[in-house]
Amino acid sequence: MAKFCANGHQMEDSWTVCPYCQKTGYQTPGAAPNVKTRLESEPAGAQAAPSATSGGRKTVLLTDKRKPPVVGWLVALTGEQKGEDFRIRDGQNIIGSAADADIVLRDTAISGKHASLRYKDQKFFLTDLDSTNGTFVNEGADPVAREELKDNDTLRIGDVTLKFKCL
């Protein structure tokens, strides 16, 4: 049976001190009717204060604070992510299957860094990044190297078709 310290950290049965918060003792959920479990962090009827606030202020992540504004989006029309939408931000947006891409598409036919979608001077430009299978615009038979996108254009990247929408 699992046991937990007073702060709710799960502990091994042989531990008497929590390695995370250094509290001694432990609680076993369900052992006594008034014992708190990890799910019950406050007594009944008590209001819990959010942990990220202090004096009415809220902590904001720097990465959220510095993100460029959203200028458009892509919507997956086919593939595993059908129906999902992906935000396009001001500047360069890398599209690919790599985890560090700005727009991550889960498809084995898509290169890690497949294409770049850049918003600059009120225009959108799609650039293929020397991908293995190419990037296609509006049902075109030939892959594009660089193409200006207009609202409602469709893109085919690997086996995924995306609809482009701008703001």
N, C-alpha and C positions, 0 to 999 in steps of 0.2 A: 504494500500500500504506500502511496506517495505521502511524503510529509513536507511541510512548508514552514519557513521561518515566520516571525510575526509580521514581516513586510510582504509576505506572499511569495518569496523566492522558493523554488523547488529545491529540496535538499536530498542528498543520499541518505539512506537509512543509518549509516555509520557516523554521519556528521552530527556534532553537537553545537557547532558554531557555523552560521551562514557565511560562506566565503564572499558573498556580495556586499552585505551590509554589516557583518560582524556581530549580529544579534545572537544571543544564546537562546536555547530553548527552541521548541518547534510546536507546530499545531498539525494535527491530523484531521483532514476534513471529515465531518460526520462522527467524530469521536464523542463530542458532547453537543447538546442542542444549542448552546450559546457561543460556540467556537466559530470565529470568522473563517471563511474560506477565501481563496483568491478572488472569487467572484463578488464577495461581499466586502467592499472596502470601507463602507460607512455604516453606522447603525441605521436602523429603519427610521425614515423620516428626516434624516440629516441631509443637508445640502453639501455636496462636495465642491470645493473651489477648484477651478481648472489649474493644473499644475504649471502651465506655461504663463500664468498671469501673476502679477504682483502689483497691488495698488491700482487696479483697473487698467493696467497696461497689458498688452499682448505681445509676446515675442514673435518677430517676423523673421523667417529664414532669409539670409542674404541672397541666396540663389533665386528665391521668388521675387525679391525686391528688384533685382537687376535684370530680369527677363525682359527682352524687347516686346513691344506690343504685338498682339495677334492681328494679322493683316489678311488672313484667308484660312482655308482649310481644305483637306482632301477627305473624301468619303470612299471607303472600300466598297465596290459594287460586287466583287467576286472574291473567292478565296476564303481561307480560314477565318479572316477577320471581317468578313462581310458585315456591313452596317456600322462598323467603327469609323469614327472621324478623327482626324489628326490635324492639330493646329499648325498653321504656318505663321512664323514670327518674322518680324522685320529683320532683314539681313539674310545670311545663308542658312539653309535648312538641309541637312544631309539625310537622304532617304536610303535605307538599306536594311540588311538583316542583322548587322552588328548591334550589340547591346548599347553601344555608345552613340548610335545614330540618333539624330533628332526625331526622325519618324521611322520607327522600327516595324518592318513588315516581316511576318513569319512565313517564309516560303523558301524552299530549297533552291529555286531557280533565280533567286535574287542575291546579288553580290553583297558583301559586308557593307561597303560604301558604294552603292549602285549609281546614285544620281544626286545632283544638287539642285535645289529650288531656291532661287535668290530673288528677294524683293528689294528693288532699288529704283529710285526716281519714279515712283508710281507704276512700275512695270514688274512683271514676274518673268523670270527666265529659268527654264529647265535645262540642265546640262548633264549629259551622261558622263560618268566618271570612269570611262574605259571598262564598263561592266562586261561580263561574259556574254550575257544574252541580249543586251541592248535595251533601249528605252524607246517607247513608241507613243505618238500623240495622235488622237482622233482616228483610230482604226487604220493608221498609215501602215503600209507594207514594209517601209524602210525605216530602220532605226534613226533617231535624231542624235546629232552631236550637241546642238544647242538650239533651243526653240523658245520664242516668246509665247507665253500662255495667256489665253483669254478666259473670261468667266465661262463655266460649263464645259471646258475642254475635258476630254478623257485621256488618261494616261494608262499605258500597259507596261508594268514593270514585272518581269518574270511572268508568273501566271495570275497576277493580281491586276484587276482593272480598278482605277480610281477616278472619281469625278472631282474636278478642281472647281472651287468656289472662292471668289475674292470678295473682300469687303468694300 
